[in-house]
């Protein structure tokens, strides 16, 4: 995934997610699939739209800081 156009906040979230997933391919797949935690939208859509609340809840539920 090309993250060169991401804001600093988006990059921070992306790199936090990289730590959680086994590979970037697995992360890219997860970002592209609708997710109930993200109100049946893709996490990628939430990331691009700047709706970071979903990710904060995801990190809290995953005990990731």
Secondary structure in CASP SS format (residue, H / E / C, confidence):
PFRMAT SS
TARGET T0000
AUTHOR 0000-0000-0000
METHOD secondary structure of the structure
MODEL  1
X C 1.00
X C 1.00
X C 1.00
X C 1.00
X C 1.00
X C 1.00
X C 1.00
X H 1.00
X H 1.00
X H 1.00
X H 1.00
X H 1.00
X H 1.00
X H 1.00
X H 1.00
X H 1.00
X H 1.00
X H 1.00
X H 1.00
X H 1.00
X C 1.00
X C 1.00
X C 1.00
X H 1.00
X H 1.00
X H 1.00
X H 1.00
X H 1.00
X H 1.00
X H 1.00
X H 1.00
X H 1.00
X C 1.00
X E 1.00
X E 1.00
X H 1.00
X H 1.00
X H 1.00
X C 1.00
X C 1.00
X E 1.00
X E 1.00
X H 1.00
X H 1.00
X H 1.00
X H 1.00
X H 1.00
X H 1.00
X H 1.00
X C 1.00
X C 1.00
X C 1.00
X H 1.00
X H 1.00
X H 1.00
X H 1.00
X H 1.00
X H 1.00
X H 1.00
X H 1.00
X H 1.00
X C 1.00
X C 1.00
X C 1.00
X C 1.00
END
